[in-house]
Amino acid sequence: MSRTIAVISDTHGKTPEGLLKRIARADEIWHLGDVTRPEILIPIQNLGRPLSVVKGNCDPFGVWPETRDLEREGFTFRLQHHPPAVPLPNRTAILFGHLHYPIDEVDRGMRILNPGAVNGPRNGSQSSFAWLRFPESGSWTWEVETF
């Protein structure tokens, strides 16, 4: 059975309707920080999907953890807000926000992924999020979607 995760970041106090319509198709939602106001997660929670959140630099202290390691379909993903300083062993990829533009790179053997920003994109990018998909056993894909 395939699984699809919507990965969002940097909502900065607003959840655009266009985003909600798109991520409603997800089986699960991961937020990589800078929610800013926790109440903006209510429309996302109302979608009825499991939601995992990490703290960004604009988020209240103590509401969410700074990092999460989540295992899905045999792969381990590190969720954090800030760019990784060093590769982490035993992780499939590091997913992070903060920079406000999409990234898909390999750094010192570690895949690092950024979905871009829902609000306030930078470096000429558009508002975006990403799909983390597990189409079949033993594989996964990453696709950034703009809106």
N, C-alpha and C positions, 0 to 999 in steps of 0.2 A: 504494500500500500504506500502511495506517495504522500509526502508531507510537505507543506509549504509554510514558511515563516516570513512574515513581513518584518523588516528591520528598519526602524526609524530612529532619528536623532535630531537634537536641536530644534525642538518645537517652540521653545522660548515663549511659553504662555498662551499659545494659540494652537488649536487643532482644526485646520482647514477642512471644510466639508468634502472637498475633492479628495483629500487623503482618506477620510473615513470610508468613502464609497469604494476606494481601491483596496484598502487593507481588510475590508469585510470578507474578502475571499480567502484570507489566510486561516490556517489551522491554529496558528500561534503568533504572538506579536512580541518583539524584543525592542525596547527603547534604550538607546545608548547615552542617555543623559541630556542635561539642560532642558528638562521639563519646565522648570522655573516655578510654576504654580501647580501643585499636585491635583487640584480640582480639574485641570484641563484633561486629565486622564479619564475622567468619568465617561465621556462619549466613547472612548476606546474600550473601557471596561464593559460598557453596555453592549458591545459587539458579542460578548460572551465567549471570547477566546482567552486562553491562558496568556497572561502578560508578565514579562520579566523586565525590570527596570534597573539601571545602574545610575549612580549619582554623577551629575556633571558639575562643573565649576560654578554654575548659576543656580544650583539646587540647594534647598535647605539641608543643613547638616543632620545626619542621623535618620533620614527618611528611607533611603535606599543604600545598599552597599556600594562601595567604590568599584568592585569587580564581581563578576560571577563567572564560574566555569560551568557550562551546560553541555551535557552529552545528548546528542540526538543521532539516532540511526548508526551508532558506533563511532561517531566523530565527536571530538571535544572542542568546543569553541569558548574562547575567553571574551567576555563582554566587558568593556571599560569605556570611559569617556575620552581620556587623553591618548595621544599617539603612544605606541609602545616604545619604551627605551631600549629594550633588548628582546630578542626572540625568547619564547617560553617553551621549555621542553614539554613533550606529551600533549601538545595542543595542535589541532588541525589548522586553526586560523585564529587570528586576533581581530575582533570587530570593535571599532571605535568611532567616535564622533568628533566633536570639537572644531575641526578644521573648516567645516561648512562647504566642502566639495568632495565628490566621490573619489575614492582611491581603490585600486585593485592591483596590488604589487606583491612581489616576493622580496623580502628583506632578510638576508642571511639565512635563507632556507625556510623562512616562515611566511606564510601567506597573510598579508594584512589588508583588511577591507574596511572601507568607510562608505556608508550609504549616501553621504552628502547631508544637506540640511533641509528640514521641512520648511523652516522660516529663516530668512537671511542668508541665502546661498552666496558664496564668494568665488572669486577667480573666474568669473564669467559663466559659472554653472547656473542651472535652474533648480528650483525646489525639487527635491528628490527623496526617495527612499529605496530600499532594495528588497529583492526576493531571494531568500535562501531556500532552495528546493532540493528535495531528495527524491528524484524521479524513480529510482530503483535501488535495490539493495547494493550497498557498496559505492555509491556515487552521490555527489552533490553539485549544485550549480549556484552561481551568484549573478544576479542581473539587477542593474540599477534602472529604476523607472522614474522619469521626470513628469512633473505635472504643473 
